[in-house]
Amino acid sequence: MPQLIPDWSPFSRRAFLSRYAGGIGSLALSHLVAERVQAETSPAGWPAVTQTGRAKSVICLFQHGGPSQMDLFDPKPELTKWHGKPYPGGDLEVHFDKQKGNVLGSPFSFAKHGECGMELCDQLPETAKIADDICLVRSMNTESVDHESALRLIHSGKFLAGMPAWGSWVVYGLGTENSNLPAYVVLGDPGGLPVDGERNWSSGFLPAVYQGTAFRSGPSPVFNLQPPSGVGPIARRNQLKLLDELNRRHHERHPENTELAARIANFETAARMQASVPEALDLSGETQATRQMYGLDTPATQEYGTRCLIARRLIERGVRFVQLFLSGQPWDTHSKNAESLKGLCARTDRPSAALVRDLKQRGLLDETIVLWTGEFGRQPISQGADGRDHNRRGFSLWLAGGGFKAGHVHGATDDFGYAAVKEVVTVHDLHATLMAALGIDHHRLTHPHEGRDASLTDAEVTRANVVRELLA
């Protein structure tokens, strides 16, 4: 192909990107996984990746703020018995000591559901219908009572900011199945970012192609993906050819710059995404029954239901890891605990259960892990009149599909739901088990960092173990 510009051209690459490429220079897509970059940087196929895992993909429904385990998943009759009285169990590790009150019983009722007899709160009627499909862990434990550090721990296994999220580790280990879409997609809340923002899906010291790609709600899910108005297809192709030649010349002069190589490949991915992303997000072909199942016909569930449905569509198209977040930290119920939980359950219960049912009926649940969790739990006593404070010693989460044991309840907290006391699962254990379900040895999937081979769990330090009892 003849050169589009001579070597002596006065146009610099930077000038062209900023002024003459119709806006393409502002494509902030360094986090997309491109085939060429993955071939060079991904350890897929290393001994760390085995064929023993059933799961191929993950959907994480993350609940910022710390959902109250004793009000949703972990019934405690002793809370009702001692309601309004001083807590009899000794000292509690509370966050807001001056506001601690007496025992706070749950205002909700619990009942057994499914053939497994799983006890769930009456505010989760749709989750109750999938009781036989989920694995409920009631004995989670984490190491921090502060939101930011607890979030970093559950997302990256580390307290430090800017470490690779476990979604990035998954994509780093397994690669992508569809080069026309990002391997790691974040479906954000239109109301705004969650607490700790983009750190929740950072690739940290892993190559930038492994960080999450945030899709926004609305007609333009990815910034600057569509060509500017007035630029026809022929002009666009010429722009891209010229940009490609400029980039490749620059890379030939700086072959050691791996970030530049990733960026070049990501421009190519962005071009392919112009067709793939709109198709993946187009719900017009979904049946009315499917739309109703996710709650798209109801104001309370429409927004979250839409994102859950999009998550299923992305998984169908080969996206490896999809994560849903909520704006701020709505489960942080320091006051009006019961009222807040009612609203949050009304928003998320139906879409979350619909996602599991939909994946199952399409034959996708066996190879897709669905994880519903927050960063920690709540206290058995009141904060102020009607709130609950942070609690790191015990919380609940559920998993479905991907080789996890269906209709199973694992572990237990004490009589007041404060601390995990039976079959305790740490955050590091959770990460190790999730990786095992995906066929990844968490000991062996490593990346050089600060003079050593770092991993998600750093198992020698954290003593992380795969919890085999959670796996079918």
VEXDREN-2710 file (C-alpha; in Angstrom, 1 decimal):
% VEXDREN-2710
k/r/px/py/pz
1/MET/0.0/0.0/0.0
2/PRO/1.4/3.4/-0.9
3/GLN/2.3/5.7/2.0
4/LEU/-0.4/8.1/2.9
5/ILE/2.0/10.8/4.1
6/PRO/5.7/11.3/3.5
7/ASP/8.3/11.0/6.2
8/TRP/8.9/14.8/6.1
9/SER/5.2/15.6/6.8
10/PRO/4.8/18.6/9.1
11/PHE/1.9/16.8/10.8
12/SER/2.9/15.2/14.0
13/ARG/1.0/12.2/15.3
14/ARG/-0.2/14.2/18.3
15/ALA/-1.4/17.1/16.3
16/PHE/-3.3/14.8/13.9
17/LEU/-4.9/13.0/16.9
18/SER/-6.0/16.2/18.6
19/ARG/-7.1/18.3/15.5
20/TYR/-7.7/16.3/12.4
21/ALA/-9.0/12.8/13.1
22/GLY/-12.6/13.7/13.7
23/GLY/-12.4/13.2/17.4
24/ILE/-10.9/9.7/17.3
25/GLY/-7.9/10.8/19.4
26/SER/-10.2/11.2/22.4
27/LEU/-11.1/7.5/22.4
28/ALA/-10.2/6.5/25.9
29/LEU/-10.2/2.8/25.1
30/SER/-6.9/1.6/26.4
31/HIS/-8.8/-0.9/28.6
32/LEU/-10.3/-2.9/25.7
33/VAL/-8.9/-6.4/25.2
34/ALA/-7.6/-6.7/21.6
35/GLU/-6.6/-10.0/20.1
36/ARG/-3.0/-9.0/19.2
37/VAL/-2.2/-7.6/22.7
38/GLN/-3.7/-10.7/24.4
39/ALA/-1.6/-12.9/22.3
40/GLU/1.5/-11.0/23.6
41/THR/0.5/-10.5/27.2
42/SER/-2.1/-13.0/28.4
43/PRO/-1.0/-16.2/30.1
44/ALA/-4.0/-18.1/28.8
45/GLY/-2.9/-21.6/28.2
46/TRP/-0.3/-21.5/31.0
47/PRO/-0.3/-24.2/33.6
48/ALA/-2.3/-21.8/35.9
49/VAL/-5.3/-22.4/33.6
50/THR/-6.7/-25.9/33.7
51/GLN/-9.8/-27.6/32.2
52/THR/-11.3/-28.5/35.6
53/GLY/-13.4/-25.4/36.0
54/ARG/-17.0/-25.5/34.7
55/ALA/-17.4/-21.7/34.5
56/LYS/-16.4/-19.6/31.5
57/SER/-17.8/-16.2/32.5
58/VAL/-18.9/-14.2/35.5
59/ILE/-21.7/-11.7/36.2
60/CYS/-21.1/-9.8/39.5
61/LEU/-24.1/-8.0/41.0
62/PHE/-22.3/-5.8/43.4
63/GLN/-24.3/-4.2/46.3
64/HIS/-22.3/-1.2/47.6
65/GLY/-22.7/-0.3/51.3
66/GLY/-23.0/-3.7/53.1
67/PRO/-26.4/-5.4/52.9
68/SER/-27.9/-6.4/56.3
69/GLN/-27.5/-10.2/56.5
70/MET/-29.8/-10.7/59.5
71/ASP/-32.6/-8.8/57.7
72/LEU/-32.2/-10.6/54.3
73/PHE/-30.5/-14.0/54.4
74/ASP/-29.7/-15.0/58.0
75/PRO/-32.8/-15.3/60.3
76/LYS/-32.0/-14.8/64.0
77/PRO/-34.9/-15.5/66.5
78/GLU/-32.7/-14.2/69.3
79/LEU/-32.8/-10.7/67.8
80/THR/-36.5/-10.7/68.1
81/LYS/-36.4/-12.1/71.6
82/TRP/-33.9/-9.5/72.8
83/HIS/-35.2/-6.6/70.7
84/GLY/-34.8/-3.3/72.5
85/LYS/-32.7/-4.8/75.3
86/PRO/-28.9/-4.4/75.8
87/TYR/-26.9/-6.8/73.7
88/PRO/-25.9/-9.7/76.0
89/GLY/-23.0/-11.1/74.0
90/GLY/-20.2/-8.9/75.1
91/ASP/-18.3/-6.1/73.2
92/LEU/-19.1/-5.4/69.6
93/GLU/-16.7/-3.9/67.1
94/VAL/-18.7/-0.9/66.0
95/HIS/-17.8/1.9/63.6
96/PHE/-19.8/4.7/65.3
97/ASP/-19.4/3.9/69.0
98/LYS/-21.3/6.9/70.3
99/GLN/-24.4/6.0/68.4
100/LYS/-24.7/2.3/69.4
101/GLY/-28.0/1.2/70.8
102/ASN/-29.8/-1.9/72.0
103/VAL/-30.5/-5.1/70.1
104/LEU/-32.5/-4.5/66.9
105/GLY/-34.7/-7.2/65.8
106/SER/-35.5/-7.7/62.1
107/PRO/-38.9/-6.1/61.0
108/PHE/-39.2/-8.8/58.3
109/SER/-40.4/-12.4/58.4
110/PHE/-38.6/-15.4/57.1
111/ALA/-39.9/-18.6/55.5
112/LYS/-38.4/-21.7/53.9
113/HIS/-38.3/-21.9/50.2
114/GLY/-37.6/-24.5/47.5
115/GLU/-37.0/-28.2/48.0
116/CYS/-33.8/-27.2/49.8
117/GLY/-35.8/-25.3/52.5
118/MET/-33.6/-22.2/52.3
119/GLU/-34.9/-19.5/54.7
120/LEU/-35.1/-16.1/53.1
121/CYS/-36.7/-12.7/54.0
122/ASP/-40.1/-11.8/52.8
123/GLN/-38.6/-8.8/50.9
124/LEU/-36.9/-11.2/48.5
125/PRO/-39.9/-13.1/47.0
126/GLU/-38.2/-13.5/43.6
127/THR/-34.9/-14.7/45.0
128/ALA/-37.0/-17.2/47.0
129/LYS/-38.2/-18.7/43.8
130/ILE/-34.6/-19.5/42.7
131/ALA/-33.6/-20.9/46.2
132/ASP/-32.9/-24.3/44.6
133/ASP/-30.5/-22.7/42.1
134/ILE/-28.4/-20.6/44.5
135/CYS/-25.6/-21.3/46.9
136/LEU/-26.1/-19.1/50.0
137/VAL/-23.0/-18.4/52.1
138/ARG/-23.9/-17.1/55.6
139/SER/-20.4/-17.2/57.1
140/MET/-18.4/-14.5/55.2
141/ASN/-15.7/-12.6/57.0
142/THR/-13.6/-9.7/55.9
143/GLU/-10.7/-7.7/57.4
144/SER/-12.0/-4.1/57.3
145/VAL/-14.9/-2.2/58.7
146/ASP/-14.3/0.9/56.5
147/HIS/-16.0/1.0/53.1
148/GLU/-13.1/2.0/50.9
149/SER/-10.6/-0.6/52.3
150/ALA/-13.3/-3.3/52.4
151/LEU/-14.2/-2.6/48.8
152/ARG/-10.6/-2.8/47.7
153/LEU/-10.3/-6.0/49.6
154/ILE/-13.3/-7.7/48.0
155/HIS/-12.5/-6.4/44.5
156/SER/-8.8/-6.9/44.4
157/GLY/-7.8/-8.9/47.5
158/LYS/-5.6/-6.0/48.7
159/PHE/-6.1/-2.9/50.9
160/LEU/-4.0/-0.7/48.7
161/ALA/-5.7/1.4/46.1
162/GLY/-5.0/0.7/42.4
163/MET/-4.5/-3.0/42.6
164/PRO/-5.9/-5.3/39.9
165/ALA/-9.6/-6.2/40.3
166/TRP/-10.4/-9.9/40.3
167/GLY/-12.3/-9.3/37.0
168/SER/-9.0/-8.2/35.5
169/TRP/-7.2/-11.3/36.8
170/VAL/-10.0/-13.4/35.3
171/VAL/-9.6/-11.8/31.9
172/TYR/-5.8/-11.9/32.2
173/GLY/-6.0/-15.7/32.8
174/LEU/-8.7/-16.7/30.4
175/GLY/-8.5/-14.1/27.6
176/THR/-11.4/-13.1/25.5
177/GLU/-13.9/-15.0/23.4
178/ASN/-15.1/-12.1/21.2
179/SER/-12.6/-9.6/19.8
180/ASN/-15.4/-7.3/18.8
181/LEU/-16.4/-6.6/22.4
182/PRO/-14.4/-5.8/25.6
183/ALA/-13.7/-8.9/27.7
184/TYR/-14.5/-7.0/31.0
185/VAL/-17.6/-4.7/30.9
186/VAL/-18.9/-2.5/33.7
187/LEU/-22.6/-1.6/33.6
188/GLY/-22.7/1.5/35.8
189/ASP/-25.7/3.1/37.5
190/PRO/-27.0/6.2/35.6
191/GLY/-27.2/7.9/38.9
192/GLY/-23.5/8.1/39.2
193/LEU/-20.3/6.2/40.2
194/PRO/-20.2/3.9/43.2
195/VAL/-18.0/4.7/46.2
196/ASP/-14.3/4.4/45.3
197/GLY/-15.2/5.0/41.6
198/GLU/-13.2/3.5/38.9
199/ARG/-10.8/1.8/41.3
200/ASN/-13.5/-0.9/41.6
201/TRP/-12.6/-2.2/38.2
202/SER/-8.9/-1.1/37.8
203/SER/-6.4/-3.4/36.2
204/GLY/-3.7/-2.0/38.6
205/PHE/-0.2/-3.3/37.6
206/LEU/-1.6/-5.7/35.0
207/PRO/-1.5/-4.3/31.4
208/ALA/-4.1/-1.7/30.8
209/VAL/-6.1/-3.8/28.4
210/TYR/-7.4/-5.8/31.3
211/GLN/-9.3/-3.1/33.2
212/GLY/-13.1/-2.9/33.0
213/THR/-14.7/-1.0/30.2
214/ALA/-17.5/1.1/31.6
215/PHE/-20.7/1.2/29.5
216/ARG/-23.0/4.1/30.3
217/SER/-26.8/4.1/30.0
218/GLY/-28.4/6.0/27.1
219/PRO/-27.7/6.2/23.4
220/SER/-23.9/6.5/23.7
221/PRO/-22.7/3.8/26.0
222/VAL/-19.0/4.3/25.1
223/PHE/-17.6/7.8/24.7
224/ASN/-16.6/8.7/21.1
225/LEU/-17.4/5.3/19.7
226/GLN/-19.6/6.6/16.9
227/PRO/-18.1/8.7/14.0
228/PRO/-18.8/12.4/14.2
229/SER/-21.8/13.7/12.2
230/GLY/-20.9/14.7/8.7
231/VAL/-18.1/12.3/8.2
232/GLY/-19.0/9.7/5.6
233/PRO/-17.8/6.1/5.5
234/ILE/-15.1/6.8/2.8
235/ALA/-13.6/9.7/4.7
236/ARG/-13.8/7.7/7.9
237/ARG/-11.8/4.8/6.3
238/ASN/-9.2/7.2/5.1
239/GLN/-8.9/8.8/8.5
240/LEU/-8.4/5.4/10.1
241/LYS/-5.8/4.4/7.5
242/LEU/-3.9/7.6/8.1
243/LEU/-4.1/7.2/11.8
244/ASP/-3.0/3.6/11.5
245/GLU/0.1/4.5/9.5
246/LEU/1.0/7.3/12.0
247/ASN/0.6/5.0/14.9
248/ARG/2.6/2.2/13.4
249/ARG/5.5/4.5/12.4
250/HIS/5.6/5.8/15.9
251/HIS/5.6/2.3/17.3
252/GLU/8.5/1.3/15.0
253/ARG/10.5/4.1/16.5
254/HIS/9.5/3.0/20.1
255/PRO/9.1/-0.8/20.0
256/GLU/9.6/-1.1/23.7
257/ASN/6.4/0.9/24.4
258/THR/3.9/-1.9/25.1
259/GLU/1.2/0.7/26.1
260/LEU/1.4/2.1/22.6
261/ALA/1.0/-1.3/21.1
262/ALA/-2.0/-1.9/23.2
263/ARG/-3.5/1.5/22.2
264/ILE/-3.0/0.8/18.5
265/ALA/-4.8/-2.5/18.8
266/ASN/-7.5/-0.9/20.9
267/PHE/-8.3/1.6/18.1
268/GLU/-8.8/-1.4/15.9
269/THR/-11.1/-3.0/18.5
270/ALA/-13.0/0.3/18.7
271/ALA/-13.7/0.2/15.0
272/ARG/-15.1/-3.2/15.3
273/MET/-17.2/-2.2/18.4
274/GLN/-19.0/0.4/16.3
275/ALA/-21.3/-2.4/15.1
276/SER/-21.0/-4.9/18.0
277/VAL/-21.8/-2.7/20.9
278/PRO/-25.1/-1.2/19.6
279/GLU/-26.3/-4.7/18.6
280/ALA/-25.4/-6.1/22.0
281/LEU/-27.3/-3.4/23.8
282/ASP/-30.4/-3.4/21.6
283/LEU/-33.3/-5.0/23.5
284/SER/-35.9/-4.6/20.8
285/GLY/-35.6/-8.2/19.8
286/GLU/-36.3/-9.5/23.3
287/THR/-39.7/-11.1/23.9
288/GLN/-42.4/-9.4/26.0
289/ALA/-42.2/-12.3/28.4
290/THR/-38.5/-11.8/28.9
291/ARG/-38.9/-8.0/29.4
292/GLN/-41.6/-8.7/32.0
293/MET/-39.5/-11.3/33.8
294/TYR/-36.7/-8.7/34.3
295/GLY/-39.2/-6.0/35.4
296/LEU/-38.8/-3.7/32.4
297/ASP/-42.5/-2.9/32.6
298/THR/-42.3/-1.7/36.2
299/PRO/-40.7/1.7/37.2
300/ALA/-39.1/0.3/40.3
301/THR/-37.2/-2.4/38.5
302/GLN/-36.9/-1.0/34.9
303/GLU/-33.4/0.5/35.2
304/TYR/-31.7/-2.4/37.1
305/GLY/-33.7/-4.9/35.1
306/THR/-32.4/-3.4/31.9
307/ARG/-28.8/-3.7/33.0
308/CYS/-29.3/-7.3/34.2
309/LEU/-30.8/-8.2/30.8
310/ILE/-27.9/-6.5/29.0
311/ALA/-25.5/-8.5/31.2
312/ARG/-27.1/-11.7/29.9
313/ARG/-26.8/-10.5/26.3
314/LEU/-23.1/-9.6/26.8
315/ILE/-22.4/-13.1/28.2
316/GLU/-24.2/-14.7/25.2
317/ARG/-21.8/-12.8/22.9
318/GLY/-18.6/-14.0/24.6
319/VAL/-17.9/-11.2/27.1
320/ARG/-15.9/-12.8/29.9
321/PHE/-16.7/-10.7/33.0
322/VAL/-19.7/-8.3/33.5
323/GLN/-20.1/-6.2/36.7
324/LEU/-23.1/-4.2/37.8
325/PHE/-22.8/-1.4/40.3
326/LEU/-25.1/1.0/42.2
327/SER/-24.6/4.7/42.6
328/GLY/-22.9/5.6/45.9
329/GLN/-23.4/3.0/48.6
330/PRO/-27.2/2.6/49.0
331/TRP/-27.0/-0.5/51.3
332/ASP/-25.2/1.5/53.9
333/THR/-28.2/1.7/56.2
334/HIS/-27.0/3.8/59.2
335/SER/-30.5/5.1/59.5
336/LYS/-34.0/4.0/58.3
337/ASN/-32.7/0.4/57.9
338/ALA/-36.1/-1.2/57.2
339/GLU/-37.3/1.5/54.9
340/SER/-34.1/1.5/52.9
341/LEU/-34.1/-2.3/52.5
342/LYS/-37.6/-2.4/51.3
343/GLY/-36.8/0.1/48.5
344/LEU/-33.6/-1.7/47.6
345/CYS/-35.1/-5.1/47.5
346/ALA/-38.0/-3.7/45.4
347/ARG/-35.4/-2.4/42.9
348/THR/-33.0/-5.4/42.7
349/ASP/-34.8/-8.6/43.8
350/ARG/-36.8/-9.3/40.6
351/PRO/-34.1/-8.5/38.1
352/SER/-31.4/-10.5/40.0
353/ALA/-33.6/-13.6/40.1
354/ALA/-34.7/-13.1/36.5
355/LEU/-31.0/-13.1/35.4
356/VAL/-30.5/-16.5/37.0
357/ARG/-33.7/-18.0/35.6
358/ASP/-33.0/-16.6/32.1
359/LEU/-29.4/-18.0/32.1
360/LYS/-30.7/-21.3/33.2
361/GLN/-33.5/-21.6/30.5
362/ARG/-30.9/-20.7/27.8
363/GLY/-28.5/-23.3/29.0
364/LEU/-25.9/-20.7/30.1
365/LEU/-26.1/-21.0/33.9
366/ASP/-23.8/-24.0/34.1
367/GLU/-20.9/-22.0/32.6
368/THR/-21.7/-18.6/34.1
369/ILE/-21.1/-17.6/37.7
370/VAL/-23.6/-15.1/39.1
371/LEU/-22.4/-13.5/42.3
372/TRP/-24.5/-11.2/44.5
373/THR/-22.5/-9.6/47.3
374/GLY/-21.6/-6.4/49.2
375/GLU/-18.3/-5.6/51.0
376/PHE/-19.4/-6.5/54.5
377/GLY/-22.5/-6.8/56.7
378/ARG/-24.4/-5.0/59.5
379/GLN/-24.6/-5.1/63.3
380/PRO/-27.2/-6.8/65.5
381/ILE/-27.7/-3.7/67.5
382/SER/-29.2/-0.4/66.4
383/GLN/-27.3/2.7/65.4
384/GLY/-29.4/5.6/66.6
385/ALA/-33.1/4.8/66.5
386/ASP/-33.4/2.5/63.4
387/GLY/-30.1/2.0/61.7
388/ARG/-27.4/-0.6/61.6
389/ASP/-23.6/0.0/61.7
390/HIS/-20.9/-1.7/59.7
391/ASN/-19.9/-5.3/60.6
392/ARG/-16.9/-7.1/59.1
393/ARG/-17.1/-10.2/61.2
394/GLY/-20.1/-11.7/59.5
395/PHE/-22.1/-11.2/56.3
396/SER/-24.0/-13.2/53.6
397/LEU/-23.8/-13.5/49.8
398/TRP/-25.1/-15.9/47.2
399/LEU/-23.7/-17.5/44.1
400/ALA/-25.5/-19.3/41.2
401/GLY/-24.3/-21.4/38.3
402/GLY/-20.7/-22.0/37.2
403/GLY/-20.3/-25.2/39.2
404/PHE/-21.4/-23.9/42.6
405/LYS/-23.6/-26.2/44.7
406/ALA/-27.3/-25.3/44.0
407/GLY/-29.8/-25.2/46.9
408/HIS/-27.0/-25.2/49.4
409/VAL/-26.6/-23.1/52.6
410/HIS/-23.0/-22.9/53.8
411/GLY/-21.8/-21.9/57.3
412/ALA/-23.4/-19.9/60.1
413/THR/-23.1/-16.9/62.3
414/ASP/-23.7/-16.8/66.0
415/ASP/-27.2/-16.5/67.5
416/PHE/-27.3/-12.7/66.9
417/GLY/-25.8/-12.8/63.4
418/TYR/-22.7/-10.8/64.5
419/ALA/-19.8/-13.1/63.7
420/ALA/-19.3/-16.1/61.4
421/VAL/-18.6/-19.1/63.7
422/LYS/-19.1/-22.2/61.4
423/GLU/-17.4/-22.9/58.1
424/VAL/-16.0/-19.4/57.9
425/VAL/-15.2/-18.1/54.4
426/THR/-12.7/-15.2/54.1
427/VAL/-12.7/-12.9/51.1
428/HIS/-9.4/-14.5/50.0
429/ASP/-11.1/-17.9/50.2
430/LEU/-13.9/-16.6/48.1
431/HIS/-11.5/-15.4/45.4
432/ALA/-9.6/-18.7/45.4
433/THR/-12.9/-20.6/45.0
434/LEU/-14.2/-18.4/42.3
435/MET/-10.9/-18.8/40.4
436/ALA/-11.1/-22.6/40.9
437/ALA/-14.6/-22.6/39.4
438/LEU/-13.2/-20.9/36.4
439/GLY/-10.4/-23.4/36.0
440/ILE/-7.7/-21.1/37.3
441/ASP/-5.1/-22.1/40.0
442/HIS/-4.9/-19.0/42.2
443/HIS/-1.4/-19.9/43.3
444/ARG/0.0/-20.0/39.8
445/LEU/-1.7/-17.1/38.0
446/THR/0.8/-14.4/38.7
447/HIS/2.3/-11.3/37.3
448/PRO/5.6/-9.6/38.1
449/HIS/5.2/-6.6/40.5
450/GLU/7.8/-4.9/42.6
451/GLY/10.3/-7.6/42.3
452/ARG/8.0/-10.6/43.0
453/ASP/5.3/-12.7/41.4
454/ALA/2.1/-11.2/42.6
455/SER/-1.3/-12.9/42.4
456/LEU/-4.9/-12.2/43.3
457/THR/-4.8/-14.0/46.6
458/ASP/-1.1/-14.0/47.5
459/ALA/-2.1/-17.3/49.2
460/GLU/1.2/-17.7/51.1
461/VAL/0.4/-14.6/53.1
462/THR/-3.4/-14.7/53.2
463/ARG/-3.7/-18.4/53.6
464/ALA/-6.4/-18.4/51.0
465/ASN/-8.0/-21.8/50.3
466/VAL/-10.5/-23.1/47.8
467/VAL/-13.7/-23.9/49.7
468/ARG/-14.6/-27.3/48.0
469/GLU/-17.9/-27.5/49.9
470/LEU/-19.3/-24.7/47.8
471/LEU/-18.6/-26.5/44.6
472/ALA/-20.8/-29.2/43.1
END
